[in-house]
Amino acid sequence: MRIARFTTGDDPLYGVVTGELDEFGQASDDAVVVTLAGDPLYAGVKATSEEHKLSDVRLLAPVLPRSKVIGVGRNYAAHAAELDHDVPDEPLLFLKPNTSVIGPGDPIQYPKQTEELHYEGELAVVIGRICRDVPASQATDVIFGYTIANDVTARDLQRSDVQFTRAKGFDSFCPLGPWIETDLDPQHFIDGVGVQTHLEGDLKQDGNTRDMVFDVPTLIEKISSVMTLLPGDVILTGTPEGVGPMQVGDEVEVSIDGLGVLTNKVAKK
């Protein structure tokens, strides 16, 4: 089930997107959004009689984390190597504020404080219930679904600050979308799902989730041993190799097999 957050010009709504994805991860021309009665994270998936053509609505970030976005650094060995870093023995965790979240088509703002703005295409996990100390074997019980993320990073600030808060915390530095897929099991990503990033149509990242150092169940176990996870919290699971700079005017597309495509343009702040 693909759950979207969208607007027709009025207040945001939630809905279920019907229709198949084409080879480029886009929904079919006849796709519709069946409106739900409230936020499905809290009200459950309750369909109404209202529906809209997908082409007639504007998709928003499919979730607005009430609490936090948890990032995982260096979770692909090749990415750690390209930045001349060692692979960590434990998941390397950082936080992004929920004010960094934007949706499909929203502009990524290029702040004046950086001269090295990078894309990082990633698989994102959306938590579905309050949980703490979750064993990896029970990770499925607390996952609401999966979406696509771009962990936008000011690389020069990351180097100069050592810690990641400023480099990854600017407004617009966490595009999410286009929707949440609820019907996939963590084993799907352990077996291997392609993660690609295109910049101005050129392929820059071409990774696979099977190459994660720590898989999704392990990440949930490790993170929930540190902090309580709340409904709507988002875990960014790390980026494959191939990160690089974006410039004002560039369009960046992150695609993940079975999840679709997340597209944003870079704009001057």
C-alpha positions, 0 to 999 in steps of 0.5 A: 500500500502506497500512502501519500500526503497531498494537497489539492490547494487546501489543507493537507490530506492523506490518501492511498495511491493506486496504480502500477509503477512504470520502469522509471518508478513513476505511477501510471497515468490512471493512478488515483489517490483515495482520501483517508480519514485522518493521519493513518499513523494515528487514525489507521487506514480508513478510506473515504469515498473521495478520490483524486487523479494523482496528476491533479494533486500536489504530493507533500512529504509523506510524513512530518516527524513529530519527534526526529529524523535519525541519520546513519553515517557510513553505512555503506563501506564504499561510501566510507572509503570514498570519504577516506573514513573507516567503517564504524563498529557500531552504527554512527548516529546523528539527528536532523531536525524535523524542520529540515523535511520537505516533499517532492518538488520542493526546492533544496535551498543552497545556504550561503554558509556552504560552498559544497552542497552534496546529495545523498540518496537513501532508503528511509524507514518510517516508525509506526508505534512508540517503541524502545529496546526492540530486538532485530527479530521484532523490527517488522512490528514497529515499522510503518513503511518505507520511503525515499530520502535525500540526506542533503549535506554541507560537506565543508561544514561537516568537515569543519564542525566534526559533528554533523548538526549544522552540516545536515540540519538546514531547512530543506536538507531532508527531502522525503517522498513520494509516498510511504510503501507499507507492504515491504519486509526488511528482508526485501532490502537485505536481499537487495534493492537498487538505490540510484541518484541522478543529477541533471539526468546523469547517474551518480549513485548506483548502490544496493541495500544488500551492501549496507553494513548494518541492515534495517532490523539491526539499525532499529535494534541499535537505535531503539536501545539508545532512544525511544522511537515515536510514530512518524520518526524517520530513520535514514539508513545511509547512502551508497558511494557516489556522493557529490556536489549540487549547484543552484538550478540542478535537479536531483532524482533519487530512485529506489526499486519499488518505492518510486522517485523523489525529485527536487531542484536546488535553489538559492536561499 
